[in-house]
Amino acid sequence: MARTVKDIMTKDVKVVKAQDDIHTVAVIMKENNVGVVPVVDDQNKCIGLVTDRDIVVRGLAERKNASFKVQDVISDDIISVKPDTGIEQAAQMMAKEQIRRLPVMENNQLMGIVSMADLATEKSARDEAGYAIAGVSKSSDKHSQ
């Protein structure tokens, strides 16, 4: 049976709201050793992502003041997958879209996140991880989701 992203995704994902202070995101990133935090609305619908790169490039580099909100730096062009998406398909999507992480959504609800690290640590998915890494590495001009 083919493995799917729900088999390897991170399920206990910390989230923030658009009106939260960016410091909240930074603390979540530090405490959970992650580089992305999903942004959800009041119905837990994922409306965007904030990456460590977003904080630096769209936040700190564009402002003299280090105090700003999630909504100021959010990446809202979300590319996501469903829990039953095959691992190989997810890896191909990451490579094609040149992204490192995919929110896993079902009925507009955030279920988890699958990352290249998840693919790389899954023995049966190492070839797919290599494919995704090669695709993402082709260009650093795309967003770093």
Long-range contacts (C-beta under 8 A, 24 or more apart in sequence): 2-86, 2-87, 2-88, 3-86, 3-87, 3-122, 3-124, 3-125, 4-83, 4-84, 4-85, 4-86, 4-87, 5-81, 5-82, 5-83, 5-84, 5-85, 5-86, 5-87, 5-90, 5-102, 5-104, 5-112, 5-114, 6-83, 6-84, 6-104, 6-111, 6-112, 7-87, 7-122, 8-87, 8-114, 8-118, 8-119, 8-121, 8-122, 8-125, 9-83, 9-104, 9-111, 9-112, 9-113, 9-114, 9-118, 10-112, 10-113, 10-114, 10-115, 10-118, 11-111, 11-112, 13-38, 13-110, 13-112, 13-113, 15-39, 15-40, 15-44, 15-46, 15-110, 16-40, 16-50, 16-70, 17-41, 17-42, 17-70, 18-47, 18-48, 18-69, 18-70, 18-71, 18-74, 19-69, 19-70, 19-71, 20-69, 20-70, 21-67, 21-68, 21-69, 21-70, 22-50, 22-55, 22-59, 22-67, 22-68, 22-69, 22-70, 22-72, 22-73, 23-67, 24-70, 25-50, 25-55, 25-70, 26-55, 35-100, 35-101, 36-101, 36-113, 36-115, 36-145, 38-103, 38-110, 38-113, 39-70, 39-74, 40-110, 43-108, 43-109, 44-109, 44-110, 45-108, 45-109, 45-110, 46-78, 46-80, 46-103, 46-105, 46-108, 46-109, 46-110, 47-74, 47-76, 47-78, 48-74, 48-75, 48-76, 48-78, 49-74, 49-75, 49-78, 49-101, 49-103, 49-145, 50-74, 50-75, 51-75, 51-143, 51-144, 51-145, 53-143, 53-144, 54-144, 75-143, 75-145, 77-143, 78-103, 78-145, 79-145, 80-104, 80-105, 81-105, 81-114, 82-106, 83-111, 83-112, 87-119, 87-122, 87-124, 87-125, 87-128, 88-125, 88-128, 90-114, 90-119, 90-128, 90-132, 91-119, 91-125, 91-128, 91-129, 91-131, 91-132, 92-128, 92-131, 92-132, 92-135, 94-119, 94-132, 94-135, 94-136, 95-131, 95-132, 95-133, 95-134, 95-135, 95-136, 96-135, 97-142, 97-145, 98-135, 98-136, 98-138, 98-139, 98-142, 99-136, 99-142, 99-143, 99-144, 99-145, 100-136, 100-144, 100-145, 101-145
